[in-house]
Amino acid sequence: MAYAQATHPGGADDLAARRIAGLAPQVLPAAAAEAPPAVSWGAVLAGAAGAAALSLILLILGTGFGLSVVSPWAQDGVRAATFGAGAIAWITLTQVAASALGGYLAGRLRSRWTDTQRDEVYFRDTAHGFLAWAVSSLAAAALLGSAIGGIVGAGGKAVAGGAAAAAAAGPQEMRPPEMLQYHVDSLFRRDPATAATTPAPTDPAPLPEAVRIFANDAGSATLPPEDARYLGQLVAQRTGLSQVDAEKRVADTWARLQQKTAQAREAADTARKTAAWGSLWLFVSLLAGAFVASLAATWGGRQRDL
């Protein structure tokens, strides 16, 4: 008994107390219980707000200097003739600068992660920069949708105009475009030299028939002789010109119409290529912004942990 008391001071009561203490729940340290989350959304949103604000300022500055044709208030989009290398360079610079600021703020303002491996901290900082870039890009797309849509659809109106000009295109086109209608109207203009001696006809000009003839022959390089002769007769009856002069007017009008149609198609092709080129460079600038934001966040996070 003496040996048991010497080995276990306090005897049975002390042994029972130790057993009860072993069954009690362990209390974690306060630092471990309140560990900061892996994503500091406050820092992400702060970085995104800074990036969006700087992007807006630089876009306005570029518009004032004439370096950028994209304005936050633009409603008609970007014209293909004015969307050039200077605009693309300024948009890229704007994206890189704004993304660098947003990523740095997201990395510098995030919470300090204690007892976290260095590789994990590096990954989290990179993710913070990417998230700040993503949020700011989505905000810019929502607020400046007209400007971005103008870049993507730069050739929309020109393509539509060129398609309408060429549309007379098919015989199924019942309502001719304005350009075709204009040239058909010019066929039946009265010559001032003969207007005084030739009474004006009372019947309306055969405009629909002339439109259908031009539309049917739109794919031909030259107007077929039988159509040119028949249109010459209609023009001669309507205007008082001789048959030869009337056929010459028909040939000249057809040549002008073909030239205008070719110009419209060329403008549509140019606008389409410019829109594709602009969209490609916009993608490159956004990709560069994502990389710079992620890299800047690691710099900010490293300085945060110093």
Helices and strands as residue ranges (DSSP letters): H 2-7, H 11-23, H 30-33, H 41-65, H 85-108, H 118-143, H 145-152, H 156-167, H 178-187, H 192-195, H 207-216, H 225-239, H 243-304
